[in-house]
Structures are given as C-alpha cells and as structure tokens.
C-alpha cells in the first residue's frame, strides 16, 4: 500500500474504534 492508503485506512479504523470506545469504555 502507499502511504496515502495507509493514512486513509487508519482514519477509517479510528472512525470505527472511537465510537465503540464512547459506547463501551474499556
């Protein structure tokens, strides 16, 4: 993958992880 794709994937991961953390704090 190129750096841009990696950055986009990381943003998508954060978009999925943050809402989950807000709903269910670990």
Backbone atoms as SQL, in Angstrom:
CREATE TABLE atoms (id INTEGER PRIMARY KEY, chain TEXT, resi INTEGER, resn TEXT, atom TEXT, x REAL, y REAL, z REAL);
INSERT INTO atoms VALUES
  (1, 'A', 1, 'UNK', 'N', 0.847, -1.207, 0.000),
  (2, 'A', 1, 'UNK', 'CA', 0.000, 0.000, 0.000),
  (3, 'A', 1, 'UNK', 'C', 0.879, 1.253, 0.000),
  (4, 'A', 2, 'UNK', 'N', 0.330, 2.310, -0.543),
  (5, 'A', 2, 'UNK', 'CA', 1.066, 3.565, -0.495),
  (6, 'A', 2, 'UNK', 'C', 0.710, 4.309, 0.786),
  (7, 'A', 3, 'UNK', 'N', 1.523, 5.271, 1.156),
  (8, 'A', 3, 'UNK', 'CA', 1.332, 5.973, 2.433),
  (9, 'A', 3, 'UNK', 'C', -0.073, 6.567, 2.526),
  (10, 'A', 4, 'UNK', 'N', -0.593, 7.090, 1.409),
  (11, 'A', 4, 'UNK', 'CA', -1.915, 7.717, 1.445),
  (12, 'A', 4, 'UNK', 'C', -2.980, 6.697, 1.816),
  (13, 'A', 5, 'UNK', 'N', -2.899, 5.524, 1.202),
  (14, 'A', 5, 'UNK', 'CA', -3.884, 4.477, 1.515),
  (15, 'A', 5, 'UNK', 'C', -3.782, 4.102, 2.985),
  (16, 'A', 6, 'UNK', 'N', -2.560, 4.015, 3.505),
  (17, 'A', 6, 'UNK', 'CA', -2.369, 3.653, 4.898),
  (18, 'A', 6, 'UNK', 'C', -3.029, 4.695, 5.795),
  (19, 'A', 7, 'UNK', 'N', -2.852, 5.964, 5.471),
  (20, 'A', 7, 'UNK', 'CA', -3.445, 7.033, 6.273),
  (21, 'A', 7, 'UNK', 'C', -4.962, 6.961, 6.243),
  (22, 'A', 8, 'UNK', 'N', -5.521, 6.675, 5.054),
  (23, 'A', 8, 'UNK', 'CA', -6.986, 6.601, 4.939),
  (24, 'A', 8, 'UNK', 'C', -7.516, 5.434, 5.767),
  (25, 'A', 9, 'UNK', 'N', -6.806, 4.314, 5.717),
  (26, 'A', 9, 'UNK', 'CA', -7.244, 3.138, 6.482),
  (27, 'A', 9, 'UNK', 'C', -7.179, 3.443, 7.967),
  (28, 'A', 10, 'UNK', 'N', -6.133, 4.146, 8.397),
  (29, 'A', 10, 'UNK', 'CA', -6.012, 4.486, 9.820),
  (30, 'A', 10, 'UNK', 'C', -7.167, 5.382, 10.234),
  (31, 'A', 11, 'UNK', 'N', -7.553, 6.312, 9.360),
  (32, 'A', 11, 'UNK', 'CA', -8.678, 7.196, 9.688),
  (33, 'A', 11, 'UNK', 'C', -9.958, 6.374, 9.807),
  (34, 'A', 12, 'UNK', 'N', -10.137, 5.396, 8.913),
  (35, 'A', 12, 'UNK', 'CA', -11.330, 4.544, 8.970),
  (36, 'A', 12, 'UNK', 'C', -11.309, 3.728, 10.255),
  (37, 'A', 13, 'UNK', 'N', -10.120, 3.224, 10.632),
  (38, 'A', 13, 'UNK', 'CA', -10.004, 2.453, 11.868),
  (39, 'A', 13, 'UNK', 'C', -10.395, 3.328, 13.050),
  (40, 'A', 14, 'UNK', 'N', -9.911, 4.571, 13.079),
  (41, 'A', 14, 'UNK', 'CA', -10.240, 5.472, 14.182),
  (42, 'A', 14, 'UNK', 'C', -11.734, 5.744, 14.204),
  (43, 'A', 15, 'UNK', 'N', -12.320, 5.915, 13.025),
  (44, 'A', 15, 'UNK', 'CA', -13.757, 6.195, 12.947),
  (45, 'A', 15, 'UNK', 'C', -14.560, 5.045, 13.539),
  (46, 'A', 16, 'UNK', 'N', -14.025, 3.827, 13.436),
  (47, 'A', 16, 'UNK', 'CA', -14.737, 2.671, 13.976),
  (48, 'A', 16, 'UNK', 'C', -14.413, 2.488, 15.463),
  (49, 'A', 17, 'UNK', 'N', -13.162, 2.736, 15.848),
  (50, 'A', 17, 'UNK', 'CA', -12.728, 2.487, 17.231),
  (51, 'A', 17, 'UNK', 'C', -13.259, 3.548, 18.191),
  (52, 'A', 18, 'UNK', 'N', -13.212, 4.812, 17.802),
  (53, 'A', 18, 'UNK', 'CA', -13.629, 5.877, 18.720),
  (54, 'A', 18, 'UNK', 'C', -15.091, 5.751, 19.130),
  (55, 'A', 19, 'UNK', 'N', -16.035, 5.596, 18.200),
  (56, 'A', 19, 'UNK', 'CA', -17.451, 5.444, 18.588),
  (57, 'A', 19, 'UNK', 'C', -17.635, 4.245, 19.509),
  (58, 'A', 20, 'UNK', 'N', -16.908, 3.168, 19.263),
  (59, 'A', 20, 'UNK', 'CA', -17.018, 1.977, 20.109),
  (60, 'A', 20, 'UNK', 'C', -16.523, 2.303, 21.511),
  (61, 'A', 21, 'UNK', 'N', -15.428, 3.047, 21.605),
  (62, 'A', 21, 'UNK', 'CA', -14.870, 3.394, 22.916),
  (63, 'A', 21, 'UNK', 'C', -15.838, 4.290, 23.678),
  (64, 'A', 22, 'UNK', 'N', -16.548, 5.157, 22.948),
  (65, 'A', 22, 'UNK', 'CA', -17.503, 6.047, 23.613),
  (66, 'A', 22, 'UNK', 'C', -18.704, 5.257, 24.116),
  (67, 'A', 23, 'UNK', 'N', -19.121, 4.272, 23.337),
  (68, 'A', 23, 'UNK', 'CA', -20.283, 3.473, 23.727),
  (69, 'A', 23, 'UNK', 'C', -19.915, 2.488, 24.833),
  (70, 'A', 24, 'UNK', 'N', -18.745, 1.859, 24.690),
  (71, 'A', 24, 'UNK', 'CA', -18.330, 0.865, 25.685),
  (72, 'A', 24, 'UNK', 'C', -16.901, 1.126, 26.121),
  (73, 'A', 25, 'UNK', 'N', -16.701, 2.016, 27.101),
  (74, 'A', 25, 'UNK', 'CA', -15.337, 2.305, 27.573),
  (75, 'A', 25, 'UNK', 'C', -14.656, 1.036, 28.057),
  (76, 'A', 26, 'UNK', 'N', -13.420, 0.824, 27.596),
  (77, 'A', 26, 'UNK', 'CA', -12.702, -0.395, 28.002),
  (78, 'A', 26, 'UNK', 'C', -12.141, -0.189, 29.405);
